[in-house]
Amino acid sequence: MSEVMTIGEPMVNLIADSNETYLEARTLPRQMAGAEFNVAIGVSRQGHTVSYVTTLGKDWQGDLILEYMNGIGIDTTNIRRMTGAATGYQLKVRSSDGEPKVIYFRSGSAASQTTPDIVDTIDFDGVKILHVTGIFSALAPNTYDTVSNLVDAARSHGVTVLFDPNPRPTLWPGKEAMIAATNKLAAKSDVFMPGLEEGRLFSGAVDPHDIAKFYLDMGVGKVIIKLGDEGSALFELDGNSSVQKTVVPSFTVNVVDTVGAGDGFASGVITALLEGLDTRHLLERANAVGAIQVTSVSDSEGLPTAEELRDFIASTPRKELSL
């Protein structure tokens, strides 16, 4: 079994690799997309094994995704196929400000039909880290229940749970429902990893220290706050129950496309945990993978190998950051 497991909605990504509109574009290269899929690719590129849990339609998109996963060594044992619902896909066009225009075709998708009983057949032998996000949790009540069941099962097997809230407000019936559901999952996690504005939204606090304390008081072991392109901070309790903070700046790069930066960051955190890196080097790696990813138009094609990551860290200038 793989070292890492994730659950989500993988999608085919059709990209116009220019600033053209969809009407102007004459070619749409096929790549892969989906936050959890990006993380899985990043973990695999860094030399670790990963398993994916989801449901795909019996269609060309599902066939393409399975072929891609099998080709790079992602374990597909826990992927179901179904008729009557399609595999999601998306269209993306670049923009000059690094924030691409994306249209999703995922309503009623096969992934959104995933039910909690999928957890019943999962073998956790060898799994060390489970990565979940707020995106798949928000697709439908049944996917939230599936994620919750998977987290409970993982914890019962001694698996470390990493939760990236990655909020999608349009997928929830309302703001309060999103906050309550997110915090319920956060309380079950060992590592909670919000962006700064996300942390403010979900905790009601403003200062990063207060955000972290909100979740540490819930029993979360580590709170990692992403500080945009400036860097990141990790908060945890020491033996005297005092909050310890580590802050590490990010790297200076030319931004092409911001999509996937947080997913790259997550893959850096996961692989650093697997390799037992100390807190400072964990954040350095996560910042580096996120920075590398924003230099690529693809959601995941820019994610580095272990060797590329080492070279980038050794040769790329750092920003300054104080918190």
N, C-alpha and C positions, 0 to 999 in steps of 0.2 A: 504494500500500500504506500501511497505518497506521503511525503513529509507535510505537505500543505493541502488543505481542502478549501474550496470556495463554492459559493452558490450564487447564481445570478442569471441574467438574460444575455447570452451572446447574440450578436447581430452581425449581419453583413453590412459593410460600410461602403457605399458608392461615392467616390470622391471626385469632384472636379478640381484637379490640381492646378488651379489658377484662380484669378479673381472674377471669372466668368459667372454669369447667372446660370441657373439650370437650363433656361431656354437656349443660351448661347453655347453651352458645353456640348461637345460632340463625342467625347469619350468620358467614361465614368469607371476608372479602375476599381476593381473589387478588393477591399481589404477587410479587416476584422474590427469590431467595435463592441462596446459594452464595458462598463467600469470594472466589473469583476473579471471579465475576459482579459482586459488590459493587465490587471494585476497578475493573473495566471501566466500570461506571456512573459511579463517582467521577471517573475520568480523562476520560470523555466530558463530564460536567457542567462540568468545568473548561476545556473548549474544545479538547481534544486528541483525536486519532483513535486508535481501538483496534480490534484484531482478536481474535476469540475462536476457539480451537481446541477441539473436543470432538466427541462423538457423541450425538445425540438419537434417541429412539424416534420412530416414525411414529405419534404419538398426540396427544391434545389438549394435553398438557403441552408437548410439543415444538413444536407449532404456536404455542402461546401465547408461548413463550420466543422463537422466531424472530420473531414479529410484534413483540414488545417490542423486541428488539435492533435490528431493521430500523427501527423507529420512532424510535429515539434515535441512529441512525447508527453502531451497532457493526457492524463488518464481519463477515459470517457466511460468507465464502467458504470457510473452512477447517472448516466444521461438516458432519459426515456425518449421515445419517439411516439408521436400520436397523429392520427388523422383528424380532420375537422377543424384544425386551427393551424395558422401559418407561423413559420419562424419569422421573427421581427427583422427589419432591416432599416437603414437610414440613408439619407442623401446629405452630403456635406459639401459646402463651397467655402473656400478660403476668403479671408478679408484682410485688409491692410493693417488692422489694429490687433491682429492675433486672435480675435474672437470670431470663430467661423459661424456661418449660418447653417443650421441643421434642421432637417425635417424628418420626423420619425414615422415609421409605419409599424406600430407595435400594438395597437389597440386590439384586445382579445387574442393576443398571441399565444402560441403553445406554451411558452415559458410562464405566462400568467395563469395557466391552468394547472401548474404544479401543486400537488396536494401533500399534506403532512406525512402521509404513509410512505412517501419516497424515502423517508429517514429510516424506516423499519429495516431496510435491506442493506444499509450502509455498514461497511466494515471499517472501524476506526483503528485497526491495528497499524501501528507505525505513524499515524497522523500526530503531528506535534502542534500545528497551528491551524485554526479555522478562521478564515477571513469572511466577514459578512458586511453588507452595506445597507443603507436605508433605501436604496433604489428598489431592489428586488422585494424588500419588505413592503413597499408601498404599492406594488402593482395590483394587489387584490387582498381581501381578508385571508384567503387561503394561502397566499405566498407569505404573508406576515406570520401566520401560524406555522408554516413550514420552516421558516427561518428560526422562529422561537423554539420549535421542537428540535431542530438541528443543533442549536446552541446548547440546549439542555442535555442532549445526548452526548455532545462533544465534552462538555464539562464533566459529565459522569465518567468519562473515559480519561480524564486528566489532560485534556487538550486545552491549550491556551487559545482564548477567543479574542480576536482583534476585530473591532467594530469601527467602521468609517461611516458616519451618518449620511454624508453625501445627499443632502435633502433635495427632494423634488416636490415642492409645494403643490403643483398642479395635479399630482397623483393622489393627494390626500383629500378627504372631504372637508378639511378645514385646518387652520393653523394649530389650534389647541389639540386636535386629534393627532397631528403630526408630532408635536412636542411630547405629548404623553406617551405615544407609542415608541418614539425614539429613546426617551429616557428609560423606559421599561427595559429595552434591549441593552442600553448602556450599562444599566445596573448589573447585568449578567456578564459583562465583558471584563476581560483582564487588561486589555489595552483599548482605550477610547481615543479616537483620533480626529477631532473636528478641526475645521478651519476656524480662525479667530471669530469671524462674524457668525459662523454656525454655532460656536460655543456660546456666544452672547445670546443668540436666539433661543437655544435649548436650555440654558441655565438661568437666564435672566440677569446674570452678572455681566460686568463690563471689563474689568481688569483680568488679564490672563490668569493671574494667581488665584483670583476668586472663582473663575470658571473651573480651574483645575480642582480647587478645594471642594467645590460642589459635587464633583464626580468622585473624588477620592473619599469623601465622606459616605458615598454610596457603597464603597467597597471596591471600586475600580483600582487595579494595581498601578497602572501607569496612564497618565493623560498626556498625549502628545498634541500640541497645538500648532497647526500650520500657519505661518505668518506671511502668506502670500509669497511673493518672489524675494522676500527679505531673509527668510530662513525658518527656523522652527524652534520650539521649546518643549522640553519634557519635564513633567512634574511627577514626583512620587514621594511617599512617606518614608522617612528613615526609621531606625529602631526606636526613636523617642517620639514617634508620631508627628514629627515636624516635617513640613513640606520642603523638599529639596528640588531645586530648579537647575536645569542645564539648558543653555541657549547657544545655538550654533548658527552662524550666518550662512546664506546660500552662495551661489556662484554667479559670476557675471557672464551672461550669454545673450545672443541675439534671438529674440522671441519671434517664432514663426506662427505657432498655433498652440494655444494654452490647453486645449483638450487633452486629457490624459495625464496632466502634471501630477494631480493628486493620486492617481492610480500608480504612477511610477514611484511616487513617494512611498506609497503603501508597500510596494514590492521591495523597496529598499529596507523598510522597517522589518518586514517579515524575514528577509534573508539575513539581516543583521542579527535578529533574535535567534535564528537557527544556528548561526555561526558563533554566538556568544560574545558579540562585540560589546564593548563598554558603551555607556550612554552617549558620550561625545562622538564616538565613531559611528554609532547607530544613526544619529541625526545627520552627521556628515554624509553618510552613504545615501540616506533617504533624500536629503537636499540635492545631492548630485544626480540621482536618477530622475527626480522631478525636473531639474534644470536641463538635463540632456533631452528629455522628452519634448520640451517646448520648442526645441530647435527643429522639429520634424512636423510635417503637415499631417502625417498619419496619427491615429489615436494610439498606436502601439509599435509601429515599425521602427521608431527611433530608440526603443528601449535597449539598453546596452547589455553586452556580455560582461562577464566578470573582468576580463582583461581590458575591455574598453572603459569600464567604470574606473578601474585603477588608474589608467592613463589620464582620464579626465580629472580625477581628484588631484593627481600629482601636478597637472599642468595648467589648471584653470584658476584665474584670480578669484578671490573671495570678496564678498561685500562686507560692510561693517553693520553690526547690529547690536543694540543694547536693549534690554527689557527690564 
